């Protein structure tokens, strides 16, 4: 499971990518549950579970070559 989105801390925002365990941690969902749904249903469930949550995350910042912007690849979520 991969989730890409914008994280905003109130002072600025950054495009952020959550892979595997980090994606499960922010949504509380197992990938197998999402596979049985349509794409729209899965996206709505991910939004319901992830939007508005306060999290602490650690990762690395890199330049996205496609968008020419900085993004964060998350390694740890609490």
Rosetta constraint file for C-alpha pairs under 8 A:
AtomPair CA 1 CA 19 HARMONIC 6.09 0.50
AtomPair CA 1 CA 20 HARMONIC 5.10 0.50
AtomPair CA 1 CA 23 HARMONIC 6.43 0.50
AtomPair CA 1 CA 24 HARMONIC 7.69 0.50
AtomPair CA 1 CA 31 HARMONIC 6.09 0.50
AtomPair CA 2 CA 17 HARMONIC 7.10 0.50
AtomPair CA 2 CA 18 HARMONIC 5.70 0.50
AtomPair CA 2 CA 19 HARMONIC 4.62 0.50
AtomPair CA 2 CA 20 HARMONIC 6.26 0.50
AtomPair CA 2 CA 23 HARMONIC 6.21 0.50
AtomPair CA 3 CA 17 HARMONIC 5.77 0.50
AtomPair CA 3 CA 18 HARMONIC 5.09 0.50
AtomPair CA 3 CA 19 HARMONIC 6.57 0.50
AtomPair CA 3 CA 23 HARMONIC 5.98 0.50
AtomPair CA 4 CA 15 HARMONIC 7.24 0.50
AtomPair CA 4 CA 16 HARMONIC 5.71 0.50
AtomPair CA 4 CA 17 HARMONIC 4.43 0.50
AtomPair CA 4 CA 18 HARMONIC 6.28 0.50
AtomPair CA 5 CA 15 HARMONIC 5.67 0.50
AtomPair CA 5 CA 16 HARMONIC 5.38 0.50
AtomPair CA 5 CA 17 HARMONIC 6.55 0.50
AtomPair CA 6 CA 13 HARMONIC 6.43 0.50
AtomPair CA 6 CA 14 HARMONIC 5.56 0.50
AtomPair CA 6 CA 15 HARMONIC 4.47 0.50
AtomPair CA 6 CA 16 HARMONIC 5.68 0.50
AtomPair CA 7 CA 13 HARMONIC 5.43 0.50
AtomPair CA 7 CA 14 HARMONIC 5.53 0.50
AtomPair CA 7 CA 15 HARMONIC 6.38 0.50
AtomPair CA 7 CA 16 HARMONIC 6.33 0.50
AtomPair CA 8 CA 12 HARMONIC 5.77 0.50
AtomPair CA 8 CA 13 HARMONIC 4.14 0.50
AtomPair CA 8 CA 14 HARMONIC 6.69 0.50
AtomPair CA 9 CA 13 HARMONIC 6.49 0.50
AtomPair CA 14 CA 70 HARMONIC 7.01 0.50
AtomPair CA 14 CA 71 HARMONIC 5.94 0.50
AtomPair CA 14 CA 72 HARMONIC 7.01 0.50
AtomPair CA 15 CA 70 HARMONIC 7.15 0.50
AtomPair CA 15 CA 71 HARMONIC 4.81 0.50
AtomPair CA 15 CA 72 HARMONIC 6.36 0.50
AtomPair CA 16 CA 71 HARMONIC 5.53 0.50
AtomPair CA 16 CA 72 HARMONIC 4.68 0.50
AtomPair CA 16 CA 73 HARMONIC 6.04 0.50
AtomPair CA 16 CA 74 HARMONIC 7.07 0.50
AtomPair CA 17 CA 71 HARMONIC 7.58 0.50
AtomPair CA 17 CA 72 HARMONIC 6.27 0.50
AtomPair CA 17 CA 73 HARMONIC 5.07 0.50
AtomPair CA 17 CA 74 HARMONIC 6.15 0.50
AtomPair CA 18 CA 22 HARMONIC 5.39 0.50
AtomPair CA 18 CA 23 HARMONIC 4.96 0.50
AtomPair CA 18 CA 73 HARMONIC 6.54 0.50
AtomPair CA 18 CA 74 HARMONIC 5.48 0.50
AtomPair CA 18 CA 75 HARMONIC 7.77 0.50
AtomPair CA 19 CA 23 HARMONIC 5.35 0.50
AtomPair CA 19 CA 74 HARMONIC 7.44 0.50
AtomPair CA 20 CA 24 HARMONIC 6.36 0.50
AtomPair CA 21 CA 25 HARMONIC 6.07 0.50
AtomPair CA 22 CA 26 HARMONIC 6.41 0.50
AtomPair CA 22 CA 74 HARMONIC 7.10 0.50
AtomPair CA 22 CA 75 HARMONIC 7.00 0.50
AtomPair CA 22 CA 76 HARMONIC 6.31 0.50
AtomPair CA 22 CA 77 HARMONIC 5.92 0.50
AtomPair CA 23 CA 27 HARMONIC 6.32 0.50
AtomPair CA 24 CA 28 HARMONIC 5.23 0.50
AtomPair CA 24 CA 29 HARMONIC 5.44 0.50
AtomPair CA 24 CA 30 HARMONIC 6.29 0.50
AtomPair CA 24 CA 31 HARMONIC 7.70 0.50
AtomPair CA 25 CA 29 HARMONIC 7.78 0.50
AtomPair CA 25 CA 77 HARMONIC 6.70 0.50
AtomPair CA 25 CA 78 HARMONIC 7.72 0.50
AtomPair CA 26 CA 49 HARMONIC 7.51 0.50
AtomPair CA 26 CA 50 HARMONIC 5.70 0.50
AtomPair CA 26 CA 55 HARMONIC 7.88 0.50
AtomPair CA 26 CA 77 HARMONIC 7.41 0.50
AtomPair CA 27 CA 46 HARMONIC 5.99 0.50
AtomPair CA 27 CA 49 HARMONIC 5.03 0.50
AtomPair CA 27 CA 50 HARMONIC 5.08 0.50
AtomPair CA 28 CA 49 HARMONIC 7.09 0.50
AtomPair CA 29 CA 33 HARMONIC 7.02 0.50
AtomPair CA 29 CA 34 HARMONIC 7.72 0.50
AtomPair CA 29 CA 46 HARMONIC 7.87 0.50
AtomPair CA 30 CA 34 HARMONIC 7.03 0.50
AtomPair CA 31 CA 35 HARMONIC 6.36 0.50
AtomPair CA 32 CA 36 HARMONIC 6.94 0.50
AtomPair CA 33 CA 37 HARMONIC 7.33 0.50
AtomPair CA 34 CA 38 HARMONIC 7.99 0.50
AtomPair CA 34 CA 42 HARMONIC 5.45 0.50
AtomPair CA 37 CA 41 HARMONIC 5.90 0.50
AtomPair CA 37 CA 42 HARMONIC 5.82 0.50
AtomPair CA 38 CA 42 HARMONIC 6.17 0.50
AtomPair CA 39 CA 43 HARMONIC 6.10 0.50
AtomPair CA 40 CA 44 HARMONIC 6.18 0.50
AtomPair CA 41 CA 45 HARMONIC 6.23 0.50
AtomPair CA 42 CA 46 HARMONIC 6.15 0.50
AtomPair CA 43 CA 47 HARMONIC 6.15 0.50
AtomPair CA 44 CA 48 HARMONIC 6.16 0.50
AtomPair CA 45 CA 49 HARMONIC 6.25 0.50
AtomPair CA 46 CA 50 HARMONIC 5.91 0.50
AtomPair CA 47 CA 51 HARMONIC 5.43 0.50
AtomPair CA 55 CA 77 HARMONIC 6.74 0.50
AtomPair CA 55 CA 78 HARMONIC 5.78 0.50
AtomPair CA 56 CA 77 HARMONIC 5.74 0.50
AtomPair CA 56 CA 78 HARMONIC 5.08 0.50
AtomPair CA 57 CA 74 HARMONIC 6.55 0.50
AtomPair CA 57 CA 75 HARMONIC 7.48 0.50
AtomPair CA 57 CA 76 HARMONIC 5.50 0.50
AtomPair CA 57 CA 77 HARMONIC 4.45 0.50
AtomPair CA 57 CA 78 HARMONIC 6.32 0.50
AtomPair CA 58 CA 74 HARMONIC 5.77 0.50
AtomPair CA 58 CA 75 HARMONIC 5.73 0.50
AtomPair CA 58 CA 76 HARMONIC 5.11 0.50
AtomPair CA 58 CA 77 HARMONIC 6.61 0.50
AtomPair CA 59 CA 72 HARMONIC 6.36 0.50
AtomPair CA 59 CA 73 HARMONIC 5.45 0.50
AtomPair CA 59 CA 74 HARMONIC 4.20 0.50
AtomPair CA 59 CA 75 HARMONIC 4.69 0.50
AtomPair CA 59 CA 76 HARMONIC 6.63 0.50
AtomPair CA 60 CA 72 HARMONIC 5.55 0.50
AtomPair CA 60 CA 73 HARMONIC 5.41 0.50
AtomPair CA 60 CA 74 HARMONIC 6.66 0.50
AtomPair CA 60 CA 75 HARMONIC 7.60 0.50
AtomPair CA 61 CA 70 HARMONIC 6.55 0.50
AtomPair CA 61 CA 71 HARMONIC 5.57 0.50
AtomPair CA 61 CA 72 HARMONIC 4.45 0.50
AtomPair CA 61 CA 73 HARMONIC 6.39 0.50
AtomPair CA 62 CA 70 HARMONIC 5.60 0.50
AtomPair CA 62 CA 71 HARMONIC 5.57 0.50
AtomPair CA 62 CA 72 HARMONIC 6.41 0.50
AtomPair CA 62 CA 73 HARMONIC 7.66 0.50
AtomPair CA 63 CA 68 HARMONIC 6.39 0.50
AtomPair CA 63 CA 69 HARMONIC 5.57 0.50
AtomPair CA 63 CA 70 HARMONIC 4.43 0.50
AtomPair CA 63 CA 71 HARMONIC 6.14 0.50
AtomPair CA 64 CA 68 HARMONIC 5.34 0.50
AtomPair CA 64 CA 69 HARMONIC 5.39 0.50
AtomPair CA 64 CA 70 HARMONIC 5.83 0.50
AtomPair CA 64 CA 71 HARMONIC 6.29 0.50
AtomPair CA 65 CA 69 HARMONIC 7.46 0.50
